[in-house]
Amino acid sequence: MAGSEKIGKIATFYSFKGGGGRSMALANVAWALASNGWNVLAIDWDLEAPGLHRYFHPFLADPEQVRSRGLVDRLWQYARAIGSSGEAPEETIERLSDCSDIVQHLALPHAARGKLGFIGSGRQDEEYTQKVGAFEWGAFYKRFAGGQYFDAFGRWARKSFDIVLIDSRTGVSDSAGVCTVQLPDLLVLTFVYNRQSIDGTAAVARSIHRQRTQLRRPIRFFPTPTRVEDKSEAAHARRHAVHRMRKLFNRSAEDLDRELRLNEIRHYPWCAFEEKLAVFEEDPAERGSLLQEMHGLASRLVDGDIGPVRVDGEEMARLWRRAAFTDPRLADLLIVRDQSLSEAAPVLTTWLEEALINDDDRTDWRSALAAACVEISQLHAGGAFGVEVEALSKGGVDLARRLAQKVGDPDADLTAELGRLLLVRANFLQAQARSDEALDALAEATTYFRKGDHANGLQLARALEWQAGVLQRTRAYETAISVWTDAGKTYDRLSESEPRRFEDVARTFIGLAASYSEIGAPSRAVEACRRAVEALDRAAAEGVAVVPSTWAAALVAYGRCLLEAGDLRDAEMAVTRAAQHFEDKLESSQLRASMAEVFALQGEILKTQGHCEEALQVVEHAIALLSSASSEAQRHGSLTAVPMGGTASRLHILRAELLLARGDHAGAAEVSGFALHHSGIADVGRFRLRLSEVLVLASMALEDARAVDEAAGQMYYEITRGSDDEIPERSRRALQAYVTWSSDRGRHPFPTLKPVVANRFIDSLSSREV
């Protein structure tokens, strides 16, 4: 057909159930058409379980799709370009519906007379799952003119290619609806011969037919049974399929029976082992082969004569060798990765010991082994095999370091891989509460990400941000400030070409502000938060759709720093602006948790203004909102990062302090005591100190000597282990009251401390220094 018509066709391959060979059929039809001179585009629209690229990997420059942008990347790019206004300028739709820039052109063998382009599901990096999970098809259609966009996409595709083949999502979903209702001219319905698959396929086909009839856009169906074990034994299932589909396809029983027989694709055992095009396995002249069946299906799709093309066997063998395993140990390593740790550890240990000794062994094998050891050990960081996993983790990093630093072989990819494995090692160490060693691993990782012309800017920024967070949690605030600043500058450089990095810039400034607050530098904290908000403003101006929770994090941090600096008016303005970004959109657990942060700050402001009863009402509402967010996340098994720790701590502190101010000593003691002993709430030292202050004062009013002593002891611990030389004024007053209260009752304060230590600390309360 190439060149004979200007407007091409879109054909979607759909299956109601997975495992029926849908992707296999599409890939082989794509090869059949391209080898016969057609200009073909194949699209992997199965975003949740992409796999079409594996059939094409011998011809792809990026076989694992780790560098190539794909469909989900383009959809996010378009959504951000449209922005939060919901308007869809025609030029934006037309510009971004042209996907020429993300088409990967396959390097087909010389005998192929046509072209085959491929659009993958998306870049298979660490953010892929999040990008797919966060994409809301309903919102895309409603707020971002998704229907207009896909109409324009269809026009571009038909104009640019002779035929477009879409590998659709299995089952019933919004994304499958785009592929089966809005876009296609032809619909290949693949199903296996069992009742569930036949009935489900018929039901979906009826729905599609009804919708297309309402749109006055007819569609041509190609019912295609797959994995047919024995055609002679399929008669009963075929009769059932004819019964369920005959009226739908407006065919006689005889005609539909004939079509099903013609379209049937037999089960070929070799297909089950790996994703492999039939041209690599079968001779084009072989009759009754999968290759011939696929060319037959291609012929019926395009109403043309599509026959197998004879290719150079040596060229095909060379292409397959390039893509397949060149070292059998790599295949063995994949098997070991799927084994239990008790089975895998001895094998990995033996291989690792040999690889550390034998510097002449293959680099690809040693690199893959290093990665497997480090990654498998990280999965079992908290398990029973402590010694074994530590040896694998450390040994894997040592092997990767040896490869990266090999004299005469300065390999940038190996250096970046070492940096990546050091990050995995840092995660392993953190899981074992070995923060100092984790910091060493993170620091070493950043040195490798900085090296040479191949420095990985995003990996460097992520490592610096992680390092700063660990430093902050270990109270090394001065060093954290330096690293936060470095991370922010790195993200800022990336934002010049990637506007979405402005959100990362904002996040680092929020972290920087927290460190400044900890060292008592409120003016610097305010400036850091101001720059965080400024970065989000720049992101929005560049068309990045900044989500409400991100705005809330920045504006709440800004408001809190302003409050600490005594600027009540601007703090109230920050709260008001943060609330405006929600506009009653509290449908998700993350949004409710973010709104709870806003209420927490509002409660602090009201408390500072002396409106304690109103503040208590706001805080109670925020706690209920946060509780519902946490319950929903647990109920749905959500991995969304609901910010429970800091927000919950602030709310419980506020509630306890407000109850104390009201004179409800029992309530204040109950709330502060619960928060102090509840894992994940009072996880920051200054939070624990404030909670302990409330508990000391409330317990004294209740004459609960044991609770008073425990709370005072907690205050001593938090003050003496902190990095500040000066005791906070509020803490000093609470502890002086405790000393006086104990003396009036003839008791020794701080009974768990040695008398000399207790007396020295009591004396320091007068000097205000530890």
LUMLUMGU-905181 format. One line per 2 residues: number of its first residue (from 1); for each residue x, y, z of C-alpha. Coordinates in Angstrom, 1 decimal. Layout:
BEGIN
NUM	X:Y:Z ~ ...
***
This chain:
BEGIN
1	0.0:0.0:0.0 ~ 2.9:2.4:0.7
3	2.3:5.6:-1.2 ~ -1.0:4.5:-2.7
5	-3.3:6.3:-0.2 ~ -2.8:9.4:1.8
7	-4.9:8.4:4.8 ~ -4.0:5.3:6.7
9	-6.0:3.2:9.1 ~ -5.8:2.5:12.9
11	-6.3:-1.0:14.0 ~ -6.5:-1.9:17.7
13	-5.7:-5.4:19.0 ~ -7.8:-6.1:22.1
15	-8.3:-9.0:24.5 ~ -10.8:-9.3:27.3
17	-8.4:-11.6:29.3 ~ -4.6:-11.5:29.3
19	-2.3:-14.3:28.2 ~ -4.1:-14.9:24.9
21	-1.3:-13.8:22.5 ~ -2.6:-10.3:21.7
23	0.8:-8.6:21.7 ~ 2.4:-11.5:19.9
25	-0.2:-11.3:17.1 ~ 0.2:-7.5:16.8
27	4.0:-7.7:16.7 ~ 4.0:-10.4:14.0
29	1.4:-8.5:11.9 ~ 3.5:-5.4:12.2
31	6.5:-7.3:10.9 ~ 4.5:-8.8:8.0
33	3.2:-5.5:6.8 ~ 6.6:-3.6:7.2
35	8.5:-6.4:5.4 ~ 6.0:-6.1:2.6
37	6.6:-2.3:2.1 ~ 4.1:-0.7:4.4
39	4.9:2.2:6.6 ~ 3.7:0.9:10.0
41	3.5:2.3:13.5 ~ 3.0:0.0:16.5
43	1.9:1.6:19.8 ~ 2.1:-0.1:23.3
45	-1.0:1.3:25.0 ~ -0.9:-1.3:27.7
47	0.5:1.1:30.2 ~ 0.0:-1.1:33.3
49	1.8:-4.1:31.8 ~ 3.9:-3.0:28.8
51	5.6:-5.7:26.9 ~ 5.3:-5.1:23.1
53	8.9:-3.7:23.0 ~ 10.2:-7.1:23.9
55	9.1:-8.5:20.5 ~ 11.0:-5.7:18.7
57	14.1:-5.6:20.9 ~ 16.5:-7.0:18.3
59	15.7:-3.9:16.1 ~ 15.6:-1.2:18.9
61	18.4:1.1:19.8 ~ 16.9:1.2:23.4
63	15.6:-2.4:23.9 ~ 14.8:-1.9:27.6
65	13.1:1.4:27.0 ~ 15.1:3.1:29.8
67	15.9:6.2:27.8 ~ 13.1:6.5:25.3
69	10.0:8.7:26.0 ~ 6.7:7.1:25.2
71	2.9:7.5:25.4 ~ 2.5:8.3:29.1
73	5.3:10.8:29.0 ~ 3.6:12.6:26.1
75	0.2:12.6:27.9 ~ 1.8:14.2:31.0
77	3.6:16.7:28.8 ~ 0.3:17.7:27.2
79	-1.5:17.9:30.5 ~ 1.2:20.2:31.9
81	1.2:22.4:28.8 ~ -2.5:22.9:29.1
83	-2.1:23.7:32.8 ~ -4.6:24.0:35.6
85	-6.9:26.4:33.6 ~ -8.5:23.5:31.7
87	-8.3:25.4:28.4 ~ -7.0:23.7:25.3
89	-5.6:26.0:22.7 ~ -5.8:24.5:19.3
91	-2.1:25.1:18.6 ~ -1.1:23.2:21.8
93	-3.3:20.2:20.8 ~ -1.9:20.1:17.3
95	1.7:20.5:18.4 ~ 1.7:17.8:21.0
97	-0.6:15.4:19.2 ~ 2.2:15.1:16.6
99	4.3:12.3:18.2 ~ 7.0:12.2:15.6
101	9.6:13.1:18.2 ~ 8.8:10.0:20.3
103	8.6:7.4:17.5 ~ 11.4:4.9:17.6
105	12.5:3.7:14.2 ~ 13.3:0.0:14.1
107	16.5:-1.1:12.3 ~ 14.9:-3.8:10.2
109	16.9:-6.3:8.1 ~ 17.8:-5.3:4.5
111	15.1:-7.5:3.0 ~ 12.3:-5.5:4.6
113	10.9:-3.1:2.1 ~ 8.9:-0.9:4.4
115	9.3:0.9:7.7 ~ 8.3:0.1:11.3
117	8.0:2.8:13.9 ~ 7.3:2.1:17.6
119	5.9:4.3:20.4 ~ 6.4:2.6:23.8
121	4.3:2.9:26.9 ~ 6.8:5.3:28.4
123	10.4:5.6:29.7 ~ 11.0:2.6:32.0
125	12.6:4.5:34.8 ~ 12.1:4.8:38.6
127	9.2:7.2:38.0 ~ 7.2:5.1:35.5
129	4.9:3.4:37.9 ~ 4.1:6.7:39.6
131	3.4:8.4:36.2 ~ 0.9:5.7:35.2
133	-0.7:5.4:38.6 ~ -1.2:9.2:39.0
135	-2.7:9.6:35.5 ~ -6.5:10.1:35.7
137	-8.2:9.4:32.4 ~ -11.5:10.9:33.6
139	-9.8:14.2:34.5 ~ -7.8:14.1:31.3
141	-11.0:14.1:29.2 ~ -12.9:16.5:31.5
143	-10.3:19.1:32.3 ~ -7.7:18.8:29.6
145	-9.9:18.3:26.5 ~ -8.7:14.7:26.1
147	-11.2:13.9:23.5 ~ -10.0:16.7:21.2
149	-6.4:15.7:21.8 ~ -7.0:12.0:20.8
151	-8.9:13.1:17.7 ~ -5.9:15.2:16.7
153	-3.6:12.3:17.5 ~ -5.6:10.1:15.3
155	-5.4:12.6:12.4 ~ -1.7:12.8:12.8
157	-1.3:9.0:12.9 ~ -3.4:8.3:9.8
159	-1.6:11.0:7.9 ~ 1.8:9.8:8.8
161	1.5:6.1:8.4 ~ -0.1:3.5:6.2
163	-1.4:1.7:9.2 ~ -1.2:2.1:13.0
165	-1.4:-0.9:15.2 ~ -2.4:-0.3:18.9
167	-1.8:-2.9:21.6 ~ -4.7:-2.1:24.0
169	-5.0:-2.7:27.7 ~ -6.7:-5.9:28.7
171	-10.2:-5.9:30.1 ~ -12.5:-2.9:30.7
173	-10.8:0.4:31.5 ~ -10.7:4.0:30.5
175	-7.5:3.6:28.6 ~ -8.9:0.5:26.8
177	-11.9:2.7:25.8 ~ -9.7:5.2:24.0
179	-8.2:2.4:22.0 ~ -11.4:0.5:21.2
181	-14.0:3.2:20.8 ~ -12.5:6.6:19.9
183	-9.5:5.8:17.8 ~ -9.7:2.6:15.7
185	-11.1:1.9:12.2 ~ -10.4:-1.8:12.7
187	-10.7:-3.9:15.9 ~ -8.9:-7.3:16.2
189	-10.6:-9.1:19.0 ~ -8.3:-11.8:20.3
191	-9.7:-14.5:22.6 ~ -9.1:-18.1:23.6
193	-11.7:-20.8:23.2 ~ -13.2:-20.9:26.7
195	-16.6:-19.7:27.8 ~ -15.3:-16.8:30.0
197	-13.1:-15.4:27.2 ~ -15.8:-15.7:24.5
199	-18.6:-14.3:26.6 ~ -16.5:-11.4:27.9
201	-15.3:-10.6:24.4 ~ -18.8:-10.6:23.0
203	-20.0:-8.3:25.8 ~ -17.3:-5.8:25.2
205	-17.8:-6.0:21.4 ~ -21.5:-5.2:21.9
207	-20.7:-2.2:24.0 ~ -18.2:-0.9:21.4
209	-20.7:-1.5:18.6 ~ -23.4:0.4:20.4
211	-21.1:3.4:21.2 ~ -19.8:3.6:17.6
213	-23.3:3.4:16.2 ~ -24.3:6.3:18.4
215	-21.3:8.2:17.1 ~ -22.3:7.2:13.5
217	-18.8:5.8:13.0 ~ -18.9:2.2:11.9
219	-16.1:-0.1:12.9 ~ -14.9:-3.4:11.3
221	-14.4:-6.3:13.7 ~ -11.9:-9.2:13.2
223	-12.7:-11.9:15.7 ~ -9.5:-13.9:16.1
225	-9.3:-17.0:18.3 ~ -5.7:-17.6:19.6
227	-3.8:-20.5:21.3 ~ -6.0:-23.0:19.6
229	-4.5:-26.4:20.7 ~ -6.3:-28.6:18.2
231	-8.6:-27.3:15.5 ~ -10.6:-30.5:15.5
233	-11.3:-30.3:19.2 ~ -12.3:-26.6:19.0
235	-15.6:-27.2:17.2 ~ -17.8:-26.9:20.4
237	-16.1:-23.7:21.5 ~ -16.3:-22.3:18.0
239	-20.1:-23.0:17.9 ~ -20.5:-21.2:21.2
241	-18.6:-18.2:19.8 ~ -20.7:-18.2:16.6
243	-23.9:-18.2:18.8 ~ -22.7:-15.3:21.0
245	-21.3:-13.1:18.1 ~ -23.3:-13.8:15.0
247	-26.0:-11.1:15.4 ~ -23.4:-8.6:16.6
249	-21.3:-9.0:13.5 ~ -24.3:-9.2:11.3
251	-23.1:-12.5:9.7 ~ -24.7:-15.8:9.0
253	-23.6:-18.7:11.2 ~ -21.9:-20.3:8.2
255	-20.0:-17.1:7.4 ~ -18.9:-16.4:10.9
257	-17.8:-20.0:11.4 ~ -15.8:-19.8:8.2
259	-14.2:-16.5:9.4 ~ -13.3:-17.9:12.8
261	-11.6:-20.9:11.2 ~ -9.7:-18.7:8.9
263	-8.5:-16.4:11.7 ~ -7.6:-19.1:14.2
265	-4.1:-18.9:15.5 ~ -2.7:-22.3:16.7
267	-0.8:-22.7:19.9 ~ 3.0:-22.9:19.3
269	4.9:-24.0:22.4 ~ 8.0:-22.1:21.5
271	6.0:-18.8:21.8 ~ 5.5:-19.5:25.5
273	9.3:-19.4:26.3 ~ 10.1:-15.9:25.2
275	8.8:-12.9:23.2 ~ 10.2:-13.7:19.8
277	8.9:-12.8:16.3 ~ 8.1:-15.8:14.2
279	10.6:-14.7:11.5 ~ 13.4:-15.5:13.9
281	12.1:-19.1:14.5 ~ 10.4:-20.3:11.2
283	11.3:-20.5:7.6 ~ 9.2:-18.3:5.3
285	8.5:-21.2:3.0 ~ 7.2:-23.4:5.8
287	3.5:-24.1:5.4 ~ 1.2:-24.2:8.4
289	3.6:-22.1:10.4 ~ 2.8:-19.2:12.8
291	4.6:-16.9:10.3 ~ 2.2:-17.9:7.6
293	-0.8:-17.5:9.9 ~ 0.3:-14.0:10.8
295	0.8:-12.9:7.2 ~ -2.7:-14.3:6.5
297	-4.2:-12.1:9.3 ~ -2.3:-9.1:8.0
299	-3.6:-9.7:4.5 ~ -7.2:-9.8:5.7
301	-6.7:-6.6:7.8 ~ -5.6:-4.5:4.8
303	-7.5:-6.4:2.1 ~ -4.2:-7.0:0.3
305	-1.7:-9.7:-0.6 ~ 0.8:-9.9:2.3
307	3.3:-12.9:1.9 ~ 6.4:-13.9:3.9
309	9.6:-12.2:2.7 ~ 12.7:-14.3:2.6
311	15.4:-12.7:4.7 ~ 19.1:-13.4:5.1
313	19.4:-16.1:7.8 ~ 22.8:-15.0:8.9
315	21.7:-11.4:9.3 ~ 18.7:-12.5:11.4
317	20.9:-14.8:13.5 ~ 23.3:-11.9:14.1
319	20.4:-9.6:15.1 ~ 19.1:-12.2:17.6
321	22.5:-12.9:19.1 ~ 23.0:-9.2:19.7
323	19.7:-9.0:21.6 ~ 19.7:-12.4:23.4
325	22.0:-13.5:26.2 ~ 25.6:-13.8:25.2
327	26.6:-15.3:28.5 ~ 24.5:-18.2:29.9
329	25.3:-17.1:33.4 ~ 23.1:-14.0:32.8
331	20.2:-16.3:32.2 ~ 21.1:-18.3:35.4
333	21.2:-15.0:37.3 ~ 17.6:-14.2:36.4
335	16.5:-17.6:37.7 ~ 18.4:-17.0:41.0
337	16.8:-13.6:41.4 ~ 13.4:-15.3:41.6
339	14.5:-17.8:44.2 ~ 14.2:-17.5:48.0
341	17.1:-16.0:49.8 ~ 18.0:-19.3:51.5
343	18.4:-20.8:48.0 ~ 20.0:-17.7:46.3
345	22.5:-16.6:48.9 ~ 24.9:-19.6:48.6
347	25.0:-19.4:44.8 ~ 25.4:-15.6:44.8
349	28.2:-15.8:47.4 ~ 30.1:-18.3:45.4
351	29.8:-16.3:42.2 ~ 30.7:-13.1:44.0
353	33.9:-14.6:45.6 ~ 35.0:-15.7:42.1
355	34.2:-12.4:40.5 ~ 36.2:-10.4:43.1
357	39.2:-12.6:42.3 ~ 39.0:-12.9:38.5
359	39.5:-9.5:37.1 ~ 39.6:-10.9:33.5
361	36.0:-12.2:33.6 ~ 33.4:-10.6:31.4
363	32.4:-7.0:32.5 ~ 28.7:-7.4:31.7
365	28.5:-10.5:33.8 ~ 30.3:-9.0:36.8
367	28.3:-5.8:36.6 ~ 25.0:-7.8:36.5
369	26.1:-9.9:39.4 ~ 27.1:-6.8:41.5
371	23.6:-5.3:40.9 ~ 21.9:-8.6:41.8
373	23.8:-8.9:45.1 ~ 23.1:-5.4:46.2
375	19.5:-5.3:45.1 ~ 18.6:-8.7:46.6
377	20.2:-7.9:49.9 ~ 18.2:-4.6:50.1
379	15.0:-6.6:49.8 ~ 16.0:-8.6:52.9
381	17.5:-5.8:55.0 ~ 15.4:-6.5:58.0
383	15.2:-10.3:57.7 ~ 16.8:-13.1:59.5
385	19.8:-13.5:57.2 ~ 21.7:-10.5:58.6
387	25.3:-11.7:58.0 ~ 24.5:-13.1:54.5
389	22.7:-10.0:53.2 ~ 25.4:-7.7:54.6
391	28.1:-9.7:52.8 ~ 26.2:-9.6:49.6
393	25.4:-5.9:49.8 ~ 28.9:-4.9:50.7
395	30.5:-7.3:48.3 ~ 28.3:-6.2:45.4
397	29.3:-2.6:45.9 ~ 33.0:-3.6:46.2
399	32.7:-5.4:42.9 ~ 30.9:-2.5:41.2
401	33.6:-0.1:42.6 ~ 36.3:-2.3:41.2
403	34.7:-2.4:37.7 ~ 34.2:1.4:37.7
405	37.8:2.1:38.8 ~ 39.4:-0.5:36.6
407	42.7:0.9:35.3 ~ 42.6:1.6:31.5
409	38.8:1.1:31.3 ~ 37.1:4.4:32.5
411	33.5:3.5:31.7 ~ 31.0:6.2:32.4
413	28.1:3.8:32.4 ~ 29.9:1.6:35.1
415	30.6:4.7:37.1 ~ 26.9:5.8:37.0
417	25.9:2.2:37.9 ~ 28.2:2.3:40.9
419	26.5:5.5:42.0 ~ 23.1:3.8:41.7
421	24.2:0.7:43.7 ~ 25.6:3.0:46.4
423	22.1:4.5:46.7 ~ 20.6:1.0:47.1
425	23.3:0.3:49.7 ~ 22.4:3.5:51.5
427	18.7:2.4:51.6 ~ 19.8:-1.0:53.0
429	21.9:0.7:55.7 ~ 19.1:3.1:56.7
431	16.7:0.2:57.0 ~ 19.1:-1.2:59.7
433	19.4:2.2:61.4 ~ 23.0:2.6:60.4
435	22.7:6.3:59.5 ~ 26.4:7.2:59.6
437	27.3:4.4:57.1 ~ 24.3:5.4:54.9
439	25.6:9.0:54.8 ~ 29.1:7.7:53.7
441	27.4:5.7:50.9 ~ 25.4:8.7:49.8
443	28.4:11.0:49.8 ~ 30.4:8.5:47.7
445	27.5:8.1:45.3 ~ 27.4:11.9:44.7
447	31.1:11.9:43.8 ~ 30.5:9.4:41.0
449	27.4:11.2:39.7 ~ 29.5:14.3:39.4
451	32.3:12.7:37.3 ~ 33.2:13.6:33.8
453	31.0:14.7:30.9 ~ 28.5:12.0:31.7
455	27.4:13.3:35.1 ~ 23.9:12.3:35.8
457	22.3:15.5:37.0 ~ 19.0:14.0:38.2
459	20.6:11.1:40.0 ~ 23.1:13.6:41.6
461	20.2:15.9:42.8 ~ 18.3:13.0:44.2
463	21.3:11.7:46.1 ~ 22.1:15.1:47.5
465	18.4:15.6:48.6 ~ 18.5:12.2:50.3
467	21.8:12.9:52.0 ~ 20.5:16.3:53.3
469	17.4:14.6:54.7 ~ 19.4:12.0:56.6
471	21.7:14.7:57.9 ~ 18.7:16.7:59.1
473	17.2:13.7:60.8 ~ 20.5:13.1:62.6
475	20.5:16.7:63.7 ~ 23.6:17.7:61.7
477	21.8:20.8:60.6 ~ 24.8:22.9:59.5
479	26.0:20.2:57.2 ~ 22.4:19.6:56.0
481	22.1:23.3:55.0 ~ 25.1:23.0:52.8
483	23.9:19.8:51.1 ~ 20.3:21.2:50.7
485	21.8:24.2:49.0 ~ 23.8:22.0:46.6
487	20.8:19.9:45.8 ~ 18.7:23.0:45.1
489	21.3:24.4:42.7 ~ 21.5:21.0:40.9
491	17.8:20.8:40.4 ~ 17.8:24.5:39.3
493	20.2:23.7:36.5 ~ 18.0:20.8:35.4
495	14.9:23.1:35.4 ~ 16.4:25.1:32.5
497	15.5:22.2:30.2 ~ 12.9:20.4:32.4
499	10.4:22.9:33.9 ~ 8.9:20.1:36.1
501	12.1:20.2:38.1 ~ 11.0:23.5:39.6
503	8.9:21.3:41.9 ~ 12.1:19.6:43.1
505	13.7:23.0:43.6 ~ 10.8:23.9:45.8
507	11.1:20.7:47.8 ~ 14.8:21.4:48.5
509	14.1:24.9:49.7 ~ 11.5:23.6:52.1
511	14.1:21.2:53.5 ~ 16.6:24.0:53.7
513	14.0:26.1:55.6 ~ 13.5:23.3:58.1
515	17.2:23.2:58.9 ~ 17.4:26.9:59.3
517	14.5:26.8:61.7 ~ 16.3:24.1:63.8
519	19.3:26.3:64.3 ~ 17.2:29.4:65.2
521	17.6:31.4:62.0 ~ 14.0:32.4:61.3
523	14.7:35.1:58.7 ~ 16.8:32.6:56.6
525	14.0:30.0:56.9 ~ 11.5:32.6:55.7
527	13.7:33.4:52.7 ~ 14.1:29.8:51.8
529	10.4:29.2:51.9 ~ 9.8:32.3:49.8
531	12.1:30.9:47.2 ~ 10.2:27.5:47.3
533	6.9:29.3:46.5 ~ 8.7:31.3:43.8
535	9.9:28.1:42.2 ~ 6.3:26.7:42.1
537	5.1:30.0:40.6 ~ 7.7:29.5:37.9
539	6.6:25.9:37.3 ~ 3.0:27.0:36.9
541	4.1:29.7:34.5 ~ 5.9:27.1:32.4
543	2.7:25.0:32.1 ~ 3.6:22.5:34.8
545	0.4:21.3:36.5 ~ 1.5:21.6:40.2
547	-0.8:19.5:42.4 ~ -2.5:21.0:45.4
549	-0.5:18.9:47.9 ~ 2.7:20.4:46.5
551	1.4:23.9:46.9 ~ 0.2:23.1:50.4
553	3.6:21.8:51.5 ~ 5.4:24.9:50.3
555	2.8:27.5:51.5 ~ 2.4:25.8:54.9
557	6.1:25.7:55.4 ~ 6.2:29.4:54.4
559	3.4:30.3:56.8 ~ 5.0:28.4:59.7
561	8.3:30.1:59.2 ~ 6.6:33.5:59.0
563	4.7:32.6:62.3 ~ 8.0:31.7:64.0
565	9.4:35.0:62.8 ~ 6.4:36.9:64.3
567	4.8:37.9:61.0 ~ 1.2:36.9:61.7
569	-0.3:38.9:58.8 ~ 1.8:37.2:56.1
571	1.4:33.8:57.8 ~ -2.4:34.2:57.5
573	-2.0:35.1:53.8 ~ 0.0:32.0:53.2
575	-2.7:29.8:54.8 ~ -5.4:31.5:52.8
577	-3.5:30.9:49.5 ~ -2.8:27.3:50.4
579	-6.5:26.6:51.1 ~ -7.4:28.2:47.7
581	-5.5:25.5:45.8 ~ -7.9:22.8:47.1
583	-11.2:24.3:46.2 ~ -13.1:21.5:48.0
585	-11.1:18.8:46.0 ~ -10.6:16.4:48.9
587	-11.4:13.1:47.1 ~ -8.0:11.5:47.7
589	-6.2:10.6:50.9 ~ -3.2:12.6:50.0
591	-5.2:15.8:49.4 ~ -7.0:15.4:52.7
593	-3.7:14.9:54.5 ~ -2.3:18.0:52.8
595	-5.4:20.0:53.8 ~ -4.9:18.8:57.4
597	-1.4:20.5:57.2 ~ -3.1:23.7:56.2
599	-5.5:23.4:59.2 ~ -2.6:22.7:61.5
601	-1.0:25.9:60.6 ~ -4.3:27.8:60.9
603	-4.7:26.4:64.4 ~ -1.2:27.6:65.4
605	-2.0:31.1:64.1 ~ -5.3:31.2:66.0
607	-3.5:30.0:69.2 ~ -0.9:32.7:68.8
609	-3.7:35.3:68.4 ~ -5.3:34.0:71.6
611	-8.3:32.4:70.0 ~ -7.9:29.1:71.8
613	-11.4:27.7:71.5 ~ -11.6:28.4:67.8
615	-8.1:27.0:67.4 ~ -9.1:23.8:69.1
617	-12.1:23.3:66.8 ~ -9.8:23.7:63.7
619	-7.3:21.3:65.2 ~ -10.0:18.7:66.0
621	-11.2:19.0:62.4 ~ -7.7:18.6:61.0
623	-7.1:15.4:63.1 ~ -10.3:13.9:61.8
625	-9.3:14.7:58.3 ~ -5.9:13.2:58.7
627	-7.3:10.1:60.3 ~ -9.7:9.6:57.4
629	-6.8:10.0:55.0 ~ -4.7:7.4:56.8
631	-7.6:4.9:57.1 ~ -8.4:5.2:53.3
633	-4.7:4.7:52.4 ~ -4.6:1.6:54.5
635	-7.9:0.3:53.3 ~ -6.9:0.6:49.6
637	-3.3:-0.5:50.1 ~ -2.2:2.8:48.8
639	1.5:3.6:48.5 ~ 0.8:7.3:48.3
641	3.1:9.2:50.7 ~ 0.5:10.6:53.2
643	2.6:13.0:55.3 ~ 1.5:11.6:58.7
645	4.6:12.1:60.9 ~ 5.2:15.9:61.1
647	1.6:16.9:60.6 ~ 0.2:14.4:63.2
649	2.9:15.5:65.7 ~ 2.0:19.2:65.3
651	-1.7:18.6:65.6 ~ -1.3:16.5:68.8
653	1.0:19.1:70.3 ~ -1.5:21.9:69.4
655	-4.4:19.9:70.8 ~ -2.5:19.1:74.0
657	-1.4:22.7:74.5 ~ -4.9:24.1:73.8
659	-6.5:21.6:76.3 ~ -3.9:22.7:78.9
661	-4.7:26.4:78.3 ~ -8.4:25.5:78.7
663	-7.6:23.9:82.1 ~ -8.4:20.3:80.9
665	-5.4:18.8:82.5 ~ -6.5:15.2:82.1
667	-7.2:15.7:78.4 ~ -3.9:17.4:77.9
669	-2.0:14.6:79.7 ~ -3.9:11.9:77.8
671	-3.1:13.5:74.4 ~ 0.5:14.3:75.0
673	1.2:10.9:76.6 ~ -0.4:9.1:73.7
675	1.6:11.1:71.1 ~ 4.9:10.5:73.0
677	4.5:6.8:73.0 ~ 2.9:6.4:69.5
679	5.4:5.3:66.9 ~ 5.5:7.6:63.9
681	3.9:10.7:65.6 ~ 6.5:12.3:67.8
683	9.4:11.2:65.6 ~ 11.2:14.5:65.7
685	13.1:15.7:68.8 ~ 11.6:19.2:69.1
687	8.1:17.7:68.8 ~ 8.9:15.3:71.7
689	10.3:18.2:73.7 ~ 7.1:20.2:73.4
691	4.9:17.2:74.1 ~ 6.9:16.5:77.2
693	6.5:20.1:78.4 ~ 2.7:19.7:78.2
695	2.8:16.4:80.0 ~ 5.0:17.8:82.8
697	2.6:20.8:83.4 ~ -0.6:18.7:83.1
699	0.7:15.9:85.3 ~ 1.8:18.4:88.0
701	-1.8:19.8:88.0 ~ -3.1:16.2:88.4
703	-0.5:15.4:91.1 ~ 0.7:12.4:89.0
705	4.3:12.2:90.3 ~ 5.3:9.2:88.2
707	4.1:10.8:84.9 ~ 5.8:14.1:85.9
709	9.1:12.4:86.5 ~ 8.9:10.4:83.2
711	8.1:13.5:81.2 ~ 10.8:15.6:82.9
713	13.3:12.8:82.2 ~ 12.2:12.8:78.5
715	12.8:16.6:78.4 ~ 16.3:16.1:79.9
717	17.1:13.5:77.2 ~ 15.9:15.6:74.3
719	17.7:18.8:75.6 ~ 21.0:17.1:76.3
721	21.2:15.1:73.1 ~ 20.3:18.2:71.0
723	22.9:20.3:69.2 ~ 21.8:23.6:70.8
725	23.8:24.9:73.7 ~ 20.8:27.1:75.0
727	17.7:25.6:76.6 ~ 14.5:26.8:75.0
729	12.8:29.4:77.2 ~ 9.5:27.5:77.4
731	11.3:24.3:78.3 ~ 13.3:26.1:81.0
733	10.2:27.5:82.6 ~ 8.5:24.1:82.6
735	11.5:22.4:84.2 ~ 12.0:25.1:86.8
737	8.3:24.6:87.8 ~ 8.9:20.9:88.0
739	11.9:21.4:90.3 ~ 9.9:23.7:92.6
741	6.9:21.3:92.5 ~ 9.2:18.4:93.5
743	10.9:20.3:96.3 ~ 7.6:21.5:97.8
745	6.6:17.8:98.1 ~ 9.9:16.7:99.6
747	10.8:14.8:96.4 ~ 14.1:14.6:94.5
749	13.6:15.8:90.9 ~ 15.0:13.6:88.1
751	15.1:10.5:90.2 ~ 16.4:8.3:87.4
753	19.6:10.4:87.1 ~ 22.6:10.3:89.3
755	22.4:13.1:91.9 ~ 25.5:14.8:90.6
757	24.1:14.8:87.0 ~ 20.7:15.9:88.1
759	22.1:18.8:90.2 ~ 24.4:20.0:87.4
761	21.4:20.0:85.0 ~ 19.2:21.9:87.6
763	22.0:24.5:87.9 ~ 22.0:24.9:84.1
765	18.3:25.9:84.2 ~ 19.3:29.2:85.8
767	22.0:29.9:83.3 ~ 19.8:28.9:80.4
769	22.6:26.8:79.0 ~ 23.1:23.0:79.0
***
